[in-house]
């Protein structure tokens, strides 16, 4: 069972920022109890805050994760994966590495297509894709936008170190989404962790 501190870190990971009041309400605990948890997490350098003044009344703290806080959500086998990618590049050059990534792209697309084959609507396909990505560690969710498009959100990247070392991995993921969601769809990456965003997000229309 997750501790209260773990739940707080998860909420900040998936929502970006939150006030003490927002967190206490989400967790069903008092503000004083939540404040004590936040002070403890801050002392561990897992969270930080900025003072926000909004209208009349006392300013409040808006909390967010630090780099160490983000690090509590692991980058799966990060160093080993980076070492393998570097070894492939040294042995077979960039062409060989591209071939490896293309093979992974084809295999991933085939697995996703098999999982999505009985989902007739775009909404169902996006929802199923989000579930698949969550199972892979991406902490994914999705929502329908006012204009009828969809937003696929990934709050965590379990291959971030590998993608930093080889950004063609990100290119391959975008191509895979376009492939499995259907030719009639337009998929655009609108937020990108490697560009400094808190999360990766894809608009699907």
Biotite code that builds the C-alpha atoms (Angstrom):
import biotite.structure as struc

atoms = struc.array([
    struc.Atom([0.000, 0.000, 0.000], chain_id="A", res_id=1, res_name="UNK", atom_name="CA", element="C"),
    struc.Atom([1.296, 3.449, -0.913], chain_id="A", res_id=2, res_name="UNK", atom_name="CA", element="C"),
    struc.Atom([2.214, 5.794, 1.912], chain_id="A", res_id=3, res_name="UNK", atom_name="CA", element="C"),
    struc.Atom([0.743, 9.295, 2.057], chain_id="A", res_id=4, res_name="UNK", atom_name="CA", element="C"),
    struc.Atom([4.078, 10.688, 0.891], chain_id="A", res_id=5, res_name="UNK", atom_name="CA", element="C"),
    struc.Atom([4.059, 8.332, -2.095], chain_id="A", res_id=6, res_name="UNK", atom_name="CA", element="C"),
    struc.Atom([0.534, 9.458, -2.954], chain_id="A", res_id=7, res_name="UNK", atom_name="CA", element="C"),
    struc.Atom([1.602, 13.105, -2.781], chain_id="A", res_id=8, res_name="UNK", atom_name="CA", element="C"),
    struc.Atom([4.537, 12.481, -5.117], chain_id="A", res_id=9, res_name="UNK", atom_name="CA", element="C"),
    struc.Atom([2.219, 10.657, -7.525], chain_id="A", res_id=10, res_name="UNK", atom_name="CA", element="C"),
    struc.Atom([-0.297, 13.513, -7.515], chain_id="A", res_id=11, res_name="UNK", atom_name="CA", element="C"),
    struc.Atom([2.434, 16.056, -8.240], chain_id="A", res_id=12, res_name="UNK", atom_name="CA", element="C"),
    struc.Atom([3.862, 13.828, -10.967], chain_id="A", res_id=13, res_name="UNK", atom_name="CA", element="C"),
    struc.Atom([0.513, 13.510, -12.721], chain_id="A", res_id=14, res_name="UNK", atom_name="CA", element="C"),
    struc.Atom([-0.785, 17.049, -12.140], chain_id="A", res_id=15, res_name="UNK", atom_name="CA", element="C"),
    struc.Atom([2.408, 19.109, -12.235], chain_id="A", res_id=16, res_name="UNK", atom_name="CA", element="C"),
    struc.Atom([1.662, 21.533, -9.408], chain_id="A", res_id=17, res_name="UNK", atom_name="CA", element="C"),
    struc.Atom([-0.794, 21.682, -6.534], chain_id="A", res_id=18, res_name="UNK", atom_name="CA", element="C"),
    struc.Atom([-1.471, 23.747, -3.440], chain_id="A", res_id=19, res_name="UNK", atom_name="CA", element="C"),
    struc.Atom([-1.500, 22.300, 0.050], chain_id="A", res_id=20, res_name="UNK", atom_name="CA", element="C"),
    struc.Atom([-5.275, 22.660, 0.068], chain_id="A", res_id=21, res_name="UNK", atom_name="CA", element="C"),
    struc.Atom([-5.657, 20.799, -3.217], chain_id="A", res_id=22, res_name="UNK", atom_name="CA", element="C"),
    struc.Atom([-3.456, 17.967, -1.975], chain_id="A", res_id=23, res_name="UNK", atom_name="CA", element="C"),
    struc.Atom([-5.213, 17.661, 1.395], chain_id="A", res_id=24, res_name="UNK", atom_name="CA", element="C"),
    struc.Atom([-8.593, 17.517, -0.360], chain_id="A", res_id=25, res_name="UNK", atom_name="CA", element="C"),
    struc.Atom([-7.416, 14.864, -2.845], chain_id="A", res_id=26, res_name="UNK", atom_name="CA", element="C"),
    struc.Atom([-5.936, 12.742, -0.042], chain_id="A", res_id=27, res_name="UNK", atom_name="CA", element="C"),
    struc.Atom([-8.781, 13.224, 2.417], chain_id="A", res_id=28, res_name="UNK", atom_name="CA", element="C"),
    struc.Atom([-6.527, 14.516, 5.199], chain_id="A", res_id=29, res_name="UNK", atom_name="CA", element="C"),
    struc.Atom([-6.391, 17.795, 7.089], chain_id="A", res_id=30, res_name="UNK", atom_name="CA", element="C"),
    struc.Atom([-4.359, 20.709, 5.813], chain_id="A", res_id=31, res_name="UNK", atom_name="CA", element="C"),
    struc.Atom([-2.183, 20.552, 8.897], chain_id="A", res_id=32, res_name="UNK", atom_name="CA", element="C"),
    struc.Atom([-1.367, 16.881, 8.273], chain_id="A", res_id=33, res_name="UNK", atom_name="CA", element="C"),
    struc.Atom([-0.707, 17.594, 4.604], chain_id="A", res_id=34, res_name="UNK", atom_name="CA", element="C"),
    struc.Atom([1.502, 20.544, 5.522], chain_id="A", res_id=35, res_name="UNK", atom_name="CA", element="C"),
    struc.Atom([3.611, 18.280, 7.743], chain_id="A", res_id=36, res_name="UNK", atom_name="CA", element="C"),
    struc.Atom([4.046, 15.779, 4.904], chain_id="A", res_id=37, res_name="UNK", atom_name="CA", element="C"),
    struc.Atom([5.059, 18.572, 2.527], chain_id="A", res_id=38, res_name="UNK", atom_name="CA", element="C"),
    struc.Atom([7.625, 19.952, 4.959], chain_id="A", res_id=39, res_name="UNK", atom_name="CA", element="C"),
    struc.Atom([9.111, 16.473, 5.331], chain_id="A", res_id=40, res_name="UNK", atom_name="CA", element="C"),
    struc.Atom([9.266, 15.958, 1.560], chain_id="A", res_id=41, res_name="UNK", atom_name="CA", element="C"),
    struc.Atom([10.836, 19.397, 1.164], chain_id="A", res_id=42, res_name="UNK", atom_name="CA", element="C"),
    struc.Atom([13.502, 18.526, 3.749], chain_id="A", res_id=43, res_name="UNK", atom_name="CA", element="C"),
    struc.Atom([14.306, 15.469, 1.600], chain_id="A", res_id=44, res_name="UNK", atom_name="CA", element="C"),
    struc.Atom([14.540, 17.807, -1.421], chain_id="A", res_id=45, res_name="UNK", atom_name="CA", element="C"),
    struc.Atom([11.815, 15.863, -3.261], chain_id="A", res_id=46, res_name="UNK", atom_name="CA", element="C"),
    struc.Atom([9.456, 18.847, -3.579], chain_id="A", res_id=47, res_name="UNK", atom_name="CA", element="C"),
    struc.Atom([9.759, 22.616, -3.721], chain_id="A", res_id=48, res_name="UNK", atom_name="CA", element="C"),
    struc.Atom([7.271, 25.468, -3.612], chain_id="A", res_id=49, res_name="UNK", atom_name="CA", element="C"),
    struc.Atom([6.716, 28.992, -4.797], chain_id="A", res_id=50, res_name="UNK", atom_name="CA", element="C"),
    struc.Atom([4.593, 31.584, -3.037], chain_id="A", res_id=51, res_name="UNK", atom_name="CA", element="C"),
    struc.Atom([1.492, 32.566, -4.989], chain_id="A", res_id=52, res_name="UNK", atom_name="CA", element="C"),
    struc.Atom([-0.556, 35.667, -4.216], chain_id="A", res_id=53, res_name="UNK", atom_name="CA", element="C"),
    struc.Atom([-4.078, 35.451, -5.614], chain_id="A", res_id=54, res_name="UNK", atom_name="CA", element="C"),
    struc.Atom([-6.487, 38.237, -4.733], chain_id="A", res_id=55, res_name="UNK", atom_name="CA", element="C"),
    struc.Atom([-7.349, 39.105, -1.164], chain_id="A", res_id=56, res_name="UNK", atom_name="CA", element="C"),
    struc.Atom([-6.088, 36.800, 1.568], chain_id="A", res_id=57, res_name="UNK", atom_name="CA", element="C"),
    struc.Atom([-2.939, 35.075, 2.602], chain_id="A", res_id=58, res_name="UNK", atom_name="CA", element="C"),
    struc.Atom([-0.548, 33.913, -0.131], chain_id="A", res_id=59, res_name="UNK", atom_name="CA", element="C"),
    struc.Atom([-0.300, 30.167, -0.506], chain_id="A", res_id=60, res_name="UNK", atom_name="CA", element="C"),
    struc.Atom([2.343, 27.686, -1.529], chain_id="A", res_id=61, res_name="UNK", atom_name="CA", element="C"),
    struc.Atom([2.207, 25.962, -4.882], chain_id="A", res_id=62, res_name="UNK", atom_name="CA", element="C"),
    struc.Atom([4.143, 22.690, -4.757], chain_id="A", res_id=63, res_name="UNK", atom_name="CA", element="C"),
    struc.Atom([5.989, 20.865, -7.519], chain_id="A", res_id=64, res_name="UNK", atom_name="CA", element="C"),
    struc.Atom([8.493, 18.021, -7.787], chain_id="A", res_id=65, res_name="UNK", atom_name="CA", element="C"),
    struc.Atom([12.224, 18.644, -7.787], chain_id="A", res_id=66, res_name="UNK", atom_name="CA", element="C"),
    struc.Atom([14.564, 16.728, -10.078], chain_id="A", res_id=67, res_name="UNK", atom_name="CA", element="C"),
    struc.Atom([15.107, 14.287, -7.219], chain_id="A", res_id=68, res_name="UNK", atom_name="CA", element="C"),
    struc.Atom([11.339, 13.946, -6.872], chain_id="A", res_id=69, res_name="UNK", atom_name="CA", element="C"),
    struc.Atom([10.991, 13.065, -10.540], chain_id="A", res_id=70, res_name="UNK", atom_name="CA", element="C"),
    struc.Atom([13.798, 10.585, -9.983], chain_id="A", res_id=71, res_name="UNK", atom_name="CA", element="C"),
    struc.Atom([11.550, 8.597, -7.646], chain_id="A", res_id=72, res_name="UNK", atom_name="CA", element="C"),
    struc.Atom([9.749, 7.411, -10.785], chain_id="A", res_id=73, res_name="UNK", atom_name="CA", element="C"),
    struc.Atom([12.462, 5.246, -12.335], chain_id="A", res_id=74, res_name="UNK", atom_name="CA", element="C"),
    struc.Atom([13.827, 5.304, -15.848], chain_id="A", res_id=75, res_name="UNK", atom_name="CA", element="C"),
    struc.Atom([13.695, 1.540, -16.476], chain_id="A", res_id=76, res_name="UNK", atom_name="CA", element="C"),
    struc.Atom([17.167, -0.009, -16.773], chain_id="A", res_id=77, res_name="UNK", atom_name="CA", element="C"),
    struc.Atom([18.429, 3.418, -17.834], chain_id="A", res_id=78, res_name="UNK", atom_name="CA", element="C"),
    struc.Atom([22.179, 2.961, -17.736], chain_id="A", res_id=79, res_name="UNK", atom_name="CA", element="C"),
    struc.Atom([22.099, -0.518, -19.238], chain_id="A", res_id=80, res_name="UNK", atom_name="CA", element="C"),
    struc.Atom([19.910, 0.661, -22.126], chain_id="A", res_id=81, res_name="UNK", atom_name="CA", element="C"),
    struc.Atom([22.133, 3.657, -22.830], chain_id="A", res_id=82, res_name="UNK", atom_name="CA", element="C"),
    struc.Atom([25.220, 1.418, -22.789], chain_id="A", res_id=83, res_name="UNK", atom_name="CA", element="C"),
    struc.Atom([23.624, -0.989, -25.267], chain_id="A", res_id=84, res_name="UNK", atom_name="CA", element="C"),
    struc.Atom([22.678, 1.864, -27.609], chain_id="A", res_id=85, res_name="UNK", atom_name="CA", element="C"),
    struc.Atom([26.203, 3.264, -27.467], chain_id="A", res_id=86, res_name="UNK", atom_name="CA", element="C"),
    struc.Atom([27.663, -0.203, -28.146], chain_id="A", res_id=87, res_name="UNK", atom_name="CA", element="C"),
    struc.Atom([25.377, -0.700, -31.160], chain_id="A", res_id=88, res_name="UNK", atom_name="CA", element="C"),
    struc.Atom([26.365, 2.706, -32.543], chain_id="A", res_id=89, res_name="UNK", atom_name="CA", element="C"),
    struc.Atom([30.077, 1.935, -32.093], chain_id="A", res_id=90, res_name="UNK", atom_name="CA", element="C"),
    struc.Atom([29.809, -1.512, -33.680], chain_id="A", res_id=91, res_name="UNK", atom_name="CA", element="C"),
    struc.Atom([27.362, -0.837, -36.510], chain_id="A", res_id=92, res_name="UNK", atom_name="CA", element="C"),
    struc.Atom([27.269, 2.945, -36.891], chain_id="A", res_id=93, res_name="UNK", atom_name="CA", element="C"),
    struc.Atom([24.222, 5.189, -37.015], chain_id="A", res_id=94, res_name="UNK", atom_name="CA", element="C"),
    struc.Atom([22.746, 3.106, -39.836], chain_id="A", res_id=95, res_name="UNK", atom_name="CA", element="C"),
    struc.Atom([22.818, -0.019, -37.697], chain_id="A", res_id=96, res_name="UNK", atom_name="CA", element="C"),
    struc.Atom([21.257, 1.843, -34.770], chain_id="A", res_id=97, res_name="UNK", atom_name="CA", element="C"),
    struc.Atom([18.496, 3.168, -37.027], chain_id="A", res_id=98, res_name="UNK", atom_name="CA", element="C"),
    struc.Atom([17.792, -0.388, -38.197], chain_id="A", res_id=99, res_name="UNK", atom_name="CA", element="C"),
    struc.Atom([17.490, -1.534, -34.583], chain_id="A", res_id=100, res_name="UNK", atom_name="CA", element="C"),
    struc.Atom([15.079, 1.296, -33.765], chain_id="A", res_id=101, res_name="UNK", atom_name="CA", element="C"),
    struc.Atom([13.035, 0.593, -36.894], chain_id="A", res_id=102, res_name="UNK", atom_name="CA", element="C"),
    struc.Atom([12.734, -3.051, -35.882], chain_id="A", res_id=103, res_name="UNK", atom_name="CA", element="C"),
    struc.Atom([11.533, -2.054, -32.411], chain_id="A", res_id=104, res_name="UNK", atom_name="CA", element="C"),
    struc.Atom([9.077, 0.352, -34.039], chain_id="A", res_id=105, res_name="UNK", atom_name="CA", element="C"),
    struc.Atom([7.614, -2.401, -36.240], chain_id="A", res_id=106, res_name="UNK", atom_name="CA", element="C"),
    struc.Atom([7.313, -4.857, -33.353], chain_id="A", res_id=107, res_name="UNK", atom_name="CA", element="C"),
    struc.Atom([5.678, -2.289, -31.080], chain_id="A", res_id=108, res_name="UNK", atom_name="CA", element="C"),
    struc.Atom([3.255, -1.215, -33.808], chain_id="A", res_id=109, res_name="UNK", atom_name="CA", element="C"),
    struc.Atom([2.280, -4.838, -34.458], chain_id="A", res_id=110, res_name="UNK", atom_name="CA", element="C"),
    struc.Atom([1.570, -5.422, -30.761], chain_id="A", res_id=111, res_name="UNK", atom_name="CA", element="C"),
    struc.Atom([-0.494, -2.230, -30.508], chain_id="A", res_id=112, res_name="UNK", atom_name="CA", element="C"),
    struc.Atom([-2.460, -3.032, -33.677], chain_id="A", res_id=113, res_name="UNK", atom_name="CA", element="C"),
    struc.Atom([-3.344, -6.459, -32.282], chain_id="A", res_id=114, res_name="UNK", atom_name="CA", element="C"),
    struc.Atom([-4.558, -4.854, -29.048], chain_id="A", res_id=115, res_name="UNK", atom_name="CA", element="C"),
    struc.Atom([-6.562, -2.146, -30.861], chain_id="A", res_id=116, res_name="UNK", atom_name="CA", element="C"),
    struc.Atom([-8.059, -4.285, -33.627], chain_id="A", res_id=117, res_name="UNK", atom_name="CA", element="C"),
    struc.Atom([-11.490, -4.562, -31.970], chain_id="A", res_id=118, res_name="UNK", atom_name="CA", element="C"),
    struc.Atom([-11.801, -0.904, -30.948], chain_id="A", res_id=119, res_name="UNK", atom_name="CA", element="C"),
    struc.Atom([-14.076, 0.660, -33.598], chain_id="A", res_id=120, res_name="UNK", atom_name="CA", element="C"),
    struc.Atom([-14.012, 4.317, -32.520], chain_id="A", res_id=121, res_name="UNK", atom_name="CA", element="C"),
    struc.Atom([-11.111, 6.724, -32.234], chain_id="A", res_id=122, res_name="UNK", atom_name="CA", element="C"),
    struc.Atom([-11.997, 7.432, -28.596], chain_id="A", res_id=123, res_name="UNK", atom_name="CA", element="C"),
    struc.Atom([-11.801, 3.723, -27.796], chain_id="A", res_id=124, res_name="UNK", atom_name="CA", element="C"),
    struc.Atom([-8.472, 3.393, -29.593], chain_id="A", res_id=125, res_name="UNK", atom_name="CA", element="C"),
    struc.Atom([-6.970, 6.356, -27.746], chain_id="A", res_id=126, res_name="UNK", atom_name="CA", element="C"),
    struc.Atom([-8.220, 4.982, -24.423], chain_id="A", res_id=127, res_name="UNK", atom_name="CA", element="C"),
    struc.Atom([-6.832, 1.532, -25.145], chain_id="A", res_id=128, res_name="UNK", atom_name="CA", element="C"),
    struc.Atom([-3.490, 2.999, -26.243], chain_id="A", res_id=129, res_name="UNK", atom_name="CA", element="C"),
    struc.Atom([-3.282, 4.995, -23.002], chain_id="A", res_id=130, res_name="UNK", atom_name="CA", element="C"),
    struc.Atom([-3.872, 1.786, -21.035], chain_id="A", res_id=131, res_name="UNK", atom_name="CA", element="C"),
    struc.Atom([-1.123, -0.003, -22.970], chain_id="A", res_id=132, res_name="UNK", atom_name="CA", element="C"),
    struc.Atom([1.310, 2.835, -22.379], chain_id="A", res_id=133, res_name="UNK", atom_name="CA", element="C"),
    struc.Atom([0.477, 2.923, -18.663], chain_id="A", res_id=134, res_name="UNK", atom_name="CA", element="C"),
    struc.Atom([1.251, -0.794, -18.445], chain_id="A", res_id=135, res_name="UNK", atom_name="CA", element="C"),
    struc.Atom([4.665, 0.034, -19.949], chain_id="A", res_id=136, res_name="UNK", atom_name="CA", element="C"),
    struc.Atom([5.385, 2.633, -17.267], chain_id="A", res_id=137, res_name="UNK", atom_name="CA", element="C"),
    struc.Atom([4.371, 5.881, -19.003], chain_id="A", res_id=138, res_name="UNK", atom_name="CA", element="C"),
    struc.Atom([1.650, 6.855, -16.474], chain_id="A", res_id=139, res_name="UNK", atom_name="CA", element="C"),
    struc.Atom([-0.580, 7.695, -19.423], chain_id="A", res_id=140, res_name="UNK", atom_name="CA", element="C"),
    struc.Atom([-4.046, 9.213, -19.470], chain_id="A", res_id=141, res_name="UNK", atom_name="CA", element="C"),
    struc.Atom([-6.272, 10.734, -22.119], chain_id="A", res_id=142, res_name="UNK", atom_name="CA", element="C"),
    struc.Atom([-8.981, 13.328, -22.452], chain_id="A", res_id=143, res_name="UNK", atom_name="CA", element="C"),
    struc.Atom([-11.348, 14.663, -25.074], chain_id="A", res_id=144, res_name="UNK", atom_name="CA", element="C"),
    struc.Atom([-10.858, 18.323, -25.967], chain_id="A", res_id=145, res_name="UNK", atom_name="CA", element="C"),
    struc.Atom([-13.588, 20.877, -26.633], chain_id="A", res_id=146, res_name="UNK", atom_name="CA", element="C"),
    struc.Atom([-12.837, 20.863, -30.364], chain_id="A", res_id=147, res_name="UNK", atom_name="CA", element="C"),
    struc.Atom([-13.448, 17.104, -30.610], chain_id="A", res_id=148, res_name="UNK", atom_name="CA", element="C"),
    struc.Atom([-9.773, 16.113, -30.717], chain_id="A", res_id=149, res_name="UNK", atom_name="CA", element="C"),
    struc.Atom([-8.109, 13.963, -28.076], chain_id="A", res_id=150, res_name="UNK", atom_name="CA", element="C"),
    struc.Atom([-5.071, 14.480, -25.886], chain_id="A", res_id=151, res_name="UNK", atom_name="CA", element="C"),
    struc.Atom([-2.885, 11.493, -25.002], chain_id="A", res_id=152, res_name="UNK", atom_name="CA", element="C"),
    struc.Atom([-0.776, 12.465, -21.983], chain_id="A", res_id=153, res_name="UNK", atom_name="CA", element="C"),
    struc.Atom([2.283, 10.642, -20.678], chain_id="A", res_id=154, res_name="UNK", atom_name="CA", element="C"),
    struc.Atom([3.268, 11.885, -17.225], chain_id="A", res_id=155, res_name="UNK", atom_name="CA", element="C"),
    struc.Atom([6.437, 9.803, -17.074], chain_id="A", res_id=156, res_name="UNK", atom_name="CA", element="C"),
    struc.Atom([9.003, 8.491, -19.555], chain_id="A", res_id=157, res_name="UNK", atom_name="CA", element="C"),
    struc.Atom([10.551, 5.179, -18.444], chain_id="A", res_id=158, res_name="UNK", atom_name="CA", element="C"),
    struc.Atom([13.087, 5.372, -21.286], chain_id="A", res_id=159, res_name="UNK", atom_name="CA", element="C"),
    struc.Atom([14.060, 9.021, -20.811], chain_id="A", res_id=160, res_name="UNK", atom_name="CA", element="C"),
    struc.Atom([17.806, 8.377, -20.522], chain_id="A", res_id=161, res_name="UNK", atom_name="CA", element="C"),
    struc.Atom([17.763, 6.226, -23.651], chain_id="A", res_id=162, res_name="UNK", atom_name="CA", element="C"),
    struc.Atom([15.691, 8.805, -25.553], chain_id="A", res_id=163, res_name="UNK", atom_name="CA", element="C"),
    struc.Atom([18.135, 11.532, -24.501], chain_id="A", res_id=164, res_name="UNK", atom_name="CA", element="C"),
    struc.Atom([21.020, 9.467, -25.878], chain_id="A", res_id=165, res_name="UNK", atom_name="CA", element="C"),
    struc.Atom([19.106, 8.585, -29.045], chain_id="A", res_id=166, res_name="UNK", atom_name="CA", element="C"),
    struc.Atom([16.269, 10.930, -29.930], chain_id="A", res_id=167, res_name="UNK", atom_name="CA", element="C"),
    struc.Atom([15.235, 8.734, -32.856], chain_id="A", res_id=168, res_name="UNK", atom_name="CA", element="C"),
    struc.Atom([13.412, 6.690, -30.220], chain_id="A", res_id=169, res_name="UNK", atom_name="CA", element="C"),
    struc.Atom([10.996, 9.605, -29.795], chain_id="A", res_id=170, res_name="UNK", atom_name="CA", element="C"),
    struc.Atom([10.584, 9.869, -33.559], chain_id="A", res_id=171, res_name="UNK", atom_name="CA", element="C"),
    struc.Atom([9.760, 6.169, -33.678], chain_id="A", res_id=172, res_name="UNK", atom_name="CA", element="C"),
    struc.Atom([7.110, 6.490, -30.961], chain_id="A", res_id=173, res_name="UNK", atom_name="CA", element="C"),
    struc.Atom([5.363, 9.309, -32.804], chain_id="A", res_id=174, res_name="UNK", atom_name="CA", element="C"),
    struc.Atom([5.409, 7.283, -36.027], chain_id="A", res_id=175, res_name="UNK", atom_name="CA", element="C"),
    struc.Atom([3.991, 4.269, -34.180], chain_id="A", res_id=176, res_name="UNK", atom_name="CA", element="C"),
    struc.Atom([1.070, 6.278, -32.802], chain_id="A", res_id=177, res_name="UNK", atom_name="CA", element="C"),
    struc.Atom([0.270, 7.580, -36.274], chain_id="A", res_id=178, res_name="UNK", atom_name="CA", element="C"),
    struc.Atom([0.405, 4.041, -37.619], chain_id="A", res_id=179, res_name="UNK", atom_name="CA", element="C"),
    struc.Atom([-1.817, 2.295, -35.086], chain_id="A", res_id=180, res_name="UNK", atom_name="CA", element="C"),
    struc.Atom([-4.471, 5.001, -34.625], chain_id="A", res_id=181, res_name="UNK", atom_name="CA", element="C"),
    struc.Atom([-5.404, 4.970, -38.308], chain_id="A", res_id=182, res_name="UNK", atom_name="CA", element="C"),
    struc.Atom([-4.598, 6.754, -41.526], chain_id="A", res_id=183, res_name="UNK", atom_name="CA", element="C"),
    struc.Atom([-7.467, 9.192, -41.000], chain_id="A", res_id=184, res_name="UNK", atom_name="CA", element="C"),
    struc.Atom([-5.840, 10.532, -37.798], chain_id="A", res_id=185, res_name="UNK", atom_name="CA", element="C"),
    struc.Atom([-3.443, 13.400, -37.396], chain_id="A", res_id=186, res_name="UNK", atom_name="CA", element="C"),
    struc.Atom([-1.086, 12.964, -34.440], chain_id="A", res_id=187, res_name="UNK", atom_name="CA", element="C"),
    struc.Atom([1.029, 15.883, -33.248], chain_id="A", res_id=188, res_name="UNK", atom_name="CA", element="C"),
    struc.Atom([3.372, 16.003, -30.255], chain_id="A", res_id=189, res_name="UNK", atom_name="CA", element="C"),
    struc.Atom([2.487, 19.204, -28.401], chain_id="A", res_id=190, res_name="UNK", atom_name="CA", element="C"),
    struc.Atom([4.566, 18.730, -25.239], chain_id="A", res_id=191, res_name="UNK", atom_name="CA", element="C"),
    struc.Atom([7.908, 16.943, -24.964], chain_id="A", res_id=192, res_name="UNK", atom_name="CA", element="C"),
    struc.Atom([9.906, 16.046, -21.860], chain_id="A", res_id=193, res_name="UNK", atom_name="CA", element="C"),
    struc.Atom([13.176, 16.278, -23.774], chain_id="A", res_id=194, res_name="UNK", atom_name="CA", element="C"),
    struc.Atom([12.302, 19.872, -24.689], chain_id="A", res_id=195, res_name="UNK", atom_name="CA", element="C"),
    struc.Atom([11.882, 20.782, -21.041], chain_id="A", res_id=196, res_name="UNK", atom_name="CA", element="C"),
    struc.Atom([8.174, 20.078, -20.567], chain_id="A", res_id=197, res_name="UNK", atom_name="CA", element="C"),
    struc.Atom([6.849, 18.286, -17.495], chain_id="A", res_id=198, res_name="UNK", atom_name="CA", element="C"),
    struc.Atom([5.262, 15.587, -19.633], chain_id="A", res_id=199, res_name="UNK", atom_name="CA", element="C"),
    struc.Atom([4.826, 14.367, -23.169], chain_id="A", res_id=200, res_name="UNK", atom_name="CA", element="C"),
    struc.Atom([1.471, 15.035, -24.793], chain_id="A", res_id=201, res_name="UNK", atom_name="CA", element="C"),
    struc.Atom([0.035, 14.188, -28.210], chain_id="A", res_id=202, res_name="UNK", atom_name="CA", element="C"),
    struc.Atom([-2.953, 15.843, -29.863], chain_id="A", res_id=203, res_name="UNK", atom_name="CA", element="C"),
    struc.Atom([-4.973, 13.392, -31.958], chain_id="A", res_id=204, res_name="UNK", atom_name="CA", element="C"),
    struc.Atom([-7.577, 14.583, -34.442], chain_id="A", res_id=205, res_name="UNK", atom_name="CA", element="C"),
])
